[in-house]
Amino acid sequence: MPYYYRLGQVPPKRHTQFRRQTGELYHEELMGQEGFSSDQSLLYHLAAPTEILTVEWLGTTDLDYEEAGPLRHRLLRTGPCEVGGDAVSGRVPLMGNSDVRLFIARPDSSMTYFYRYADGDEVLFIHEGTGTLRTQFGSLDYRPGDYLVIPNGTTWQLDPDPSTTQRMLVIEASGHIRPPRRYLSPRGQFLEHAPYCERDLRPPTELQTHDEVGEFEIRVKARGGISRQIGRRHPFDVVGWDGCLWPYAFSIHDFEPITGRIHQPPPVHQTFEGPGFVVCSFVPRLFDYHPDAIPAPYHHSNTDSDEVLYYVAGNFMSRRGIEEAAISVHPNGIPHGPHPGKYEGSIGKTATEELAVMVDTFRPLRITRSAHRFEDLDYFRTWLPCPD
């Protein structure tokens, strides 16, 4: 998806001779999804992208999940998460299942290697910080509120701006992350009822072609582990590309909320869909305008999904005692809803300034042991009546 785009030099006809001024052929690479049956791009390299000097197995990437325990609502207060590492090595795994894994990271250094995730797409939600995502498709500057959507197989590095504090939520899928199908025409164009459109997607803008020979480390995450490849050529040796498959940035601030006379269900906030999960954006918006409306959400049971809510900014109108970077986990099997006083207290309010990212999964999530140090063990009791 997103749409057709071209950057740099490409020949007028695909799969034909395309030569440098010296007469040497550029090397064409087709990067496509679902075999040859879905979105794809053609990239033109100075040299074949297959020149590998050595390979090495670095180990498995299985998450260390906790033992089974009582079903309960949970809250992870991740604000104090330590700063360190880069955008990959600094990740702290929090939860996951066979479809999706969630991490947080607070990197303070650039990546000295190149990274490629091959099992699916990734989304980096930038809570804090600025910097640059560098890929073979070109560079993308990022800022707070950006979703960086990185297709599987993309080779990338993240360079944080050292003058800014970094904080991000990482969504790693076992498949592809795309705009919801109901927002798109049969040919893939955003429809009029979609809360964002092509104009809101930011493609790579600067293609830096590296003509370098040496030893370049590429870490590839695939099939349950990490492999290290040492390439002979710099992987960003692309002189041009075109197609419909490329990394892009989309700002949560460009999501246009859908509102109504009475309370709208969570699907109106949906931003992306993935295999076995959805991603939603809660943004500043007007509340319901029926004269008897109750803006706070009704109590509900997630009978088929787990709900994860990452709090970004503002005062979330249905919760109390929640701060930025807190993550609530409401599992299927037990109802949840607004905290005491929030249901009645929302009546008459006209707007909210809340900002949050929600991930709903359709298979149960498992919590990692590394998440325990953030957990508020009394959270499940916060629905008890407030003392007078």
Secondary structure in CASP SS format (residue, H / E / C, confidence):
PFRMAT SS
TARGET T0000
AUTHOR 0000-0000-0000
METHOD secondary structure of the structure
MODEL  1
M C 1.00
P C 1.00
Y C 1.00
Y C 1.00
Y E 1.00
R E 1.00
L E 1.00
G E 1.00
Q C 1.00
V C 1.00
P C 1.00
P C 1.00
K C 1.00
R C 1.00
H C 1.00
T C 1.00
Q C 1.00
F C 1.00
R E 1.00
R C 1.00
Q C 1.00
T C 1.00
G C 1.00
E C 1.00
L E 1.00
Y C 1.00
H E 1.00
E E 1.00
E E 1.00
L E 1.00
M E 1.00
G E 1.00
Q C 1.00
E C 1.00
G C 1.00
F C 1.00
S C 1.00
S C 1.00
D C 1.00
Q E 1.00
S E 1.00
L E 1.00
L E 1.00
Y E 1.00
H E 1.00
L C 1.00
A C 1.00
A C 1.00
P C 1.00
T C 1.00
E C 1.00
I E 1.00
L E 1.00
T E 1.00
V E 1.00
E E 1.00
W E 1.00
L E 1.00
G E 1.00
T E 1.00
T C 1.00
D C 1.00
L C 1.00
D C 1.00
Y E 1.00
E C 1.00
E C 1.00
A C 1.00
G C 1.00
P C 1.00
L C 1.00
R C 1.00
H C 1.00
R E 1.00
L E 1.00
L E 1.00
R E 1.00
T C 1.00
G C 1.00
P C 1.00
C C 1.00
E C 1.00
V C 1.00
G C 1.00
G C 1.00
D C 1.00
A C 1.00
V C 1.00
S C 1.00
G C 1.00
R C 1.00
V E 1.00
P E 1.00
L E 1.00
M E 1.00
G E 1.00
N C 1.00
S C 1.00
D C 1.00
V E 1.00
R E 1.00
L E 1.00
F E 1.00
I E 1.00
A E 1.00
R C 1.00
P C 1.00
D C 1.00
S C 1.00
S C 1.00
M C 1.00
T C 1.00
Y C 1.00
F E 1.00
Y E 1.00
R E 1.00
Y E 1.00
A C 1.00
D C 1.00
G C 1.00
D C 1.00
E E 1.00
V E 1.00
L E 1.00
F E 1.00
I E 1.00
H E 1.00
E E 1.00
G C 1.00
T C 1.00
G E 1.00
T E 1.00
L E 1.00
R E 1.00
T E 1.00
Q C 1.00
F C 1.00
G E 1.00
S E 1.00
L E 1.00
D E 1.00
Y E 1.00
R C 1.00
P C 1.00
G C 1.00
D E 1.00
Y E 1.00
L E 1.00
V E 1.00
I E 1.00
P C 1.00
N C 1.00
G C 1.00
T C 1.00
T E 1.00
W E 1.00
Q E 1.00
L E 1.00
D E 1.00
P E 1.00
D C 1.00
P C 1.00
S C 1.00
T C 1.00
T C 1.00
Q C 1.00
R E 1.00
M E 1.00
L E 1.00
V E 1.00
I E 1.00
E E 1.00
A E 1.00
S C 1.00
G C 1.00
H C 1.00
I C 1.00
R E 1.00
P C 1.00
P C 1.00
R H 1.00
R H 1.00
Y H 1.00
L E 1.00
S C 1.00
P C 1.00
R C 1.00
G C 1.00
Q C 1.00
F E 1.00
L C 1.00
E C 1.00
H C 1.00
A C 1.00
P C 1.00
Y C 1.00
C C 1.00
E H 1.00
R H 1.00
D H 1.00
L E 1.00
R E 1.00
P C 1.00
P C 1.00
T C 1.00
E E 1.00
L C 1.00
Q C 1.00
T C 1.00
H C 1.00
D C 1.00
E C 1.00
V E 1.00
G E 1.00
E E 1.00
F E 1.00
E E 1.00
I E 1.00
R E 1.00
V E 1.00
K E 1.00
A E 1.00
R C 1.00
G C 1.00
G E 1.00
I E 1.00
S E 1.00
R E 1.00
Q E 1.00
I E 1.00
G E 1.00
R E 1.00
R E 1.00
H C 1.00
P C 1.00
F C 1.00
D C 1.00
V E 1.00
V E 1.00
G E 1.00
W E 1.00
D E 1.00
G E 1.00
C C 1.00
L C 1.00
W C 1.00
P C 1.00
Y E 1.00
A E 1.00
F E 1.00
S E 1.00
I H 1.00
H H 1.00
D H 1.00
F C 1.00
E C 1.00
P C 1.00
I C 1.00
T C 1.00
G C 1.00
R C 1.00
I C 1.00
H C 1.00
Q C 1.00
P C 1.00
P H 1.00
P H 1.00
V H 1.00
H H 1.00
Q E 1.00
T E 1.00
F E 1.00
E E 1.00
G E 1.00
P C 1.00
G C 1.00
F E 1.00
V E 1.00
V E 1.00
C E 1.00
S E 1.00
F E 1.00
V C 1.00
P C 1.00
R E 1.00
L E 1.00
F C 1.00
D C 1.00
Y C 1.00
H C 1.00
P C 1.00
D C 1.00
A C 1.00
I C 1.00
P C 1.00
A C 1.00
P C 1.00
Y C 1.00
H C 1.00
H E 1.00
S E 1.00
N C 1.00
T C 1.00
D C 1.00
S C 1.00
D E 1.00
E E 1.00
V E 1.00
L E 1.00
Y E 1.00
Y E 1.00
V E 1.00
A E 1.00
G C 1.00
N C 1.00
F C 1.00
M C 1.00
S C 1.00
R C 1.00
R C 1.00
G C 1.00
I C 1.00
E C 1.00
E C 1.00
A C 1.00
A E 1.00
I E 1.00
S E 1.00
V E 1.00
H E 1.00
P C 1.00
N C 1.00
G C 1.00
I C 1.00
P E 1.00
H E 1.00
G C 1.00
P C 1.00
H C 1.00
P C 1.00
G C 1.00
K H 1.00
Y H 1.00
E H 1.00
G H 1.00
S C 1.00
I C 1.00
G C 1.00
K C 1.00
T C 1.00
A E 1.00
T E 1.00
E C 1.00
E C 1.00
L E 1.00
A E 1.00
V E 1.00
M E 1.00
V E 1.00
D E 1.00
T E 1.00
F C 1.00
R C 1.00
P C 1.00
L C 1.00
R E 1.00
I E 1.00
T E 1.00
R H 1.00
S H 1.00
A H 1.00
H H 1.00
R H 1.00
F H 1.00
E E 1.00
D C 1.00
L C 1.00
D C 1.00
Y H 1.00
F H 1.00
R H 1.00
T C 1.00
W C 1.00
L C 1.00
P C 1.00
C C 1.00
P C 1.00
D C 1.00
END
